[in-house]
Amino acid sequence: MKKIYALLLIFSFHDLTAQTKLHVFKITPSVKADVEKVANDYYSHFDYLKGEQIDETAQSIEYRCKLLPQGALESTITEFKNQQNVYSWQAVMLNTEDFNKAEKKYKELYKQLDGSSFMLHGSKSTI
């Protein structure tokens, strides 16, 4: 009987010490959900994400995007006038001259999006 109590005490102590370590894990926010929202709005020509017009040239109109992905500095949508229903979306994630910082940021974003699957426009899953 003493052995059972000893085992229960050991397992209880182990469980209590394990609980204190849970908050140590660093949870990095992901851009995956934001990219999925942008991809879903592509089929409606970014109508829900187009913000105010920033610039207009003979070839294109540039809009501010209402959705700023996690960690992005800016986000824009470009409509190309010469081609029917052709749009482009971009987000500036880092602005630096330091190659090592840029490489680190690229790898971080790649890990977040690598192998992601999205449900686009009610269709089957797209990877």
ZIVENRA-V725154 format. One record per pair of residues at least 4 apart in sequence whose ideal C-beta (glycine too) atoms are under 8 Angstrom apart, sorted by the first residue. I is the first residue (numbers start at 1). J is the second residue. Records with the same first field share a line. If there is no record, write none. Layout:
# ZIVENRA-V725154
I = J ; J
This chain:
# ZIVENRA-V725154
1 = 5
2 = 6
3 = 7
4 = 8
5 = 9
6 = 10
7 = 11
8 = 12
9 = 13
10 = 14
11 = 15
12 = 16
13 = 17
14 = 18
15 = 19
16 = 20
17 = 21
18 = 22
28 = 108 ; 112
29 = 70 ; 71
30 = 70 ; 112
31 = 35 ; 69 ; 70 ; 71 ; 72 ; 93 ; 109 ; 112 ; 113
32 = 36 ; 112 ; 113 ; 116
33 = 37 ; 70
34 = 38 ; 67 ; 68 ; 69 ; 70
35 = 39 ; 69 ; 113 ; 116 ; 118
36 = 40 ; 116 ; 118 ; 119
37 = 41 ; 49 ; 67
38 = 42 ; 46 ; 49 ; 65 ; 67 ; 69 ; 89
39 = 118 ; 120
40 = 118 ; 119 ; 120 ; 121
41 = 46 ; 47 ; 48 ; 49
42 = 46 ; 87 ; 89 ; 120 ; 121
43 = 120 ; 121
44 = 48
45 = 79 ; 85 ; 87
46 = 50 ; 63 ; 65 ; 77 ; 87 ; 89
48 = 66
49 = 65 ; 66 ; 67 ; 77 ; 89
50 = 63 ; 65 ; 66 ; 77
51 = 63 ; 64 ; 65 ; 66
52 = 63 ; 64
53 = 61 ; 62 ; 63 ; 64
54 = 62 ; 63 ; 64 ; 76
55 = 61 ; 62
56 = 60 ; 61 ; 62
57 = 61
58 = 81
59 = 80 ; 81 ; 82
60 = 78 ; 79 ; 80 ; 81
61 = 78 ; 79 ; 81
62 = 76 ; 77 ; 78 ; 79
63 = 76 ; 77 ; 78 ; 79
64 = 74 ; 75 ; 76 ; 77
65 = 75 ; 76 ; 77 ; 89 ; 91
67 = 75
68 = 72 ; 74 ; 75 ; 91
69 = 75 ; 91 ; 93
71 = 93
72 = 91 ; 92 ; 93
73 = 92 ; 93 ; 94 ; 95
74 = 91 ; 92
75 = 89 ; 90 ; 91 ; 92
76 = 89 ; 90 ; 91
77 = 87 ; 88 ; 89
78 = 87 ; 88 ; 89 ; 90
79 = 86 ; 87
80 = 86 ; 87 ; 88
93 = 105 ; 109
94 = 101 ; 102 ; 105
96 = 101 ; 102
98 = 102
99 = 103
100 = 104
101 = 105
102 = 106
103 = 107
104 = 108
105 = 109
106 = 110
107 = 111
108 = 112
109 = 113
110 = 114
112 = 116
115 = 127
116 = 127
117 = 125 ; 126 ; 127
118 = 125 ; 126 ; 127
119 = 123 ; 124 ; 125 ; 126
120 = 126
